[in-house]
Structures are given as structure tokens and as C-alpha cells.
Amino acid sequence: MVTTQERINRAAEILTETLKRAEQEATTYESRAARERWLHQSFSAALAVLAVAAPAVVTYQTQVQNTTLSIIAIVVTAIAGAGTALQATFRWGGLC
């Protein structure tokens, strides 16, 4: 027969193991969140540069007759426009 003290000891062991697992998961999620924050900031910065560069590329492209530059201007403008729209739609930390 199991005594009350043995039950208490077993419950304490289970609680300790559970707390360790919870701390490990918290550490994992904190590191993932830090990485996601870094990625978000990096892509936001890159998108800001593209959004500023797009009009400049289009303006320069109209002055120079170059097919490659025309394609680059179209691609940069499309990526900047789509990225800005997605960023405005899916705000970081916004309410869903």
C-alpha cells in the first residue's frame, strides 16, 4: 500500500518535471519569437528600401531605353507594391 508521504513525493516529482518542461518550452518560444522579430524587422527594412527605390528606378528607366532596366523596374515596383499591401494587411502584433 502506498503511503501519503509517497504520494506527496511522487506528486512533487511530477510537478518538478512539468515545470522543467514548461521552462524549456518557454525558452524555445522566446528564441523563436526573437528570430521572428528579427526577420520582421529585416524584411520591413528591405521593403522600405524597395518602396523608396521603385519610383527612382521607374523615373530613371523612362529616360534610358533599355529593355533589361524596364523589366527590373516592373519587378521592383511589383514587389514593393505587393509587399507594402501585405505588410499593411498583416500587421505585426495586431489584433486578428
C-alpha positions in Angstrom: 0.0 0.0 0.0 1.2 3.5 -0.9 1.6 5.9 1.9 0.5 9.5 1.9 4.1 10.7 2.0 5.0 8.6 -1.1 2.1 10.1 -2.9 3.2 13.6 -2.0 6.8 12.8 -3.1 5.6 11.4 -6.4 3.3 14.4 -7.0 6.2 16.7 -6.2 8.4 14.9 -8.7 5.8 15.1 -11.4 5.3 18.8 -10.7 9.1 19.4 -10.9 9.3 17.6 -14.2 6.4 19.5 -15.5 8.0 22.8 -14.5 11.2 21.9 -16.2 9.4 21.0 -19.5 7.5 24.3 -19.3 10.7 26.3 -18.8 12.3 24.5 -21.8 9.2 25.3 -23.9 9.2 28.9 -22.8 12.9 29.2 -23.7 12.2 27.6 -27.1 9.3 30.0 -27.8 11.3 33.0 -26.7 14.1 32.2 -29.1 11.6 31.7 -31.9 9.9 35.0 -31.1 13.3 36.8 -31.2 14.0 35.3 -34.6 10.6 36.2 -35.9 11.1 39.8 -34.7 14.5 40.0 -36.4 13.1 38.6 -39.6 10.1 41.0 -39.5 12.4 44.0 -39.0 14.8 42.9 -41.7 12.0 42.4 -44.3 10.4 45.6 -43.3 13.7 47.5 -43.8 14.2 45.8 -47.2 10.6 46.6 -48.2 11.1 50.2 -47.2 14.2 50.4 -49.4 12.4 48.8 -52.3 9.4 51.2 -51.8 11.7 54.2 -52.0 13.8 52.8 -54.8 10.9 51.8 -57.0 9.9 55.4 -58.1 13.6 56.2 -58.7 14.1 53.1 -60.9 11.0 53.9 -62.9 12.0 57.5 -63.3 15.5 56.5 -64.5 14.1 53.8 -66.7 11.9 56.3 -68.6 15.0 58.3 -69.5 17.0 55.4 -70.8 15.8 53.0 -73.5 16.9 49.6 -72.0 14.8 46.5 -72.0 16.5 45.0 -69.1 16.1 48.1 -67.0 12.4 48.1 -67.9 11.9 44.6 -66.6 13.9 45.4 -63.4 11.6 48.5 -62.9 8.5 46.4 -63.3 9.7 43.7 -60.9 10.9 46.2 -58.3 7.6 48.1 -58.5 5.5 44.9 -58.3 7.4 43.5 -55.3 7.3 46.8 -53.5 3.6 47.2 -54.1 2.7 43.7 -53.2 4.9 43.7 -50.1 3.5 47.0 -48.9 0.0 45.8 -49.3 0.7 42.6 -47.4 2.6 44.4 -44.7 -0.4 46.8 -44.2 -2.8 43.9 -44.2 -0.9 41.6 -41.8 0.4 43.9 -39.1 3.0 42.6 -36.6 1.3 42.3 -33.2 -2.0 43.5 -34.5 -5.3 42.1 -33.4 -6.7 39.3 -35.5 
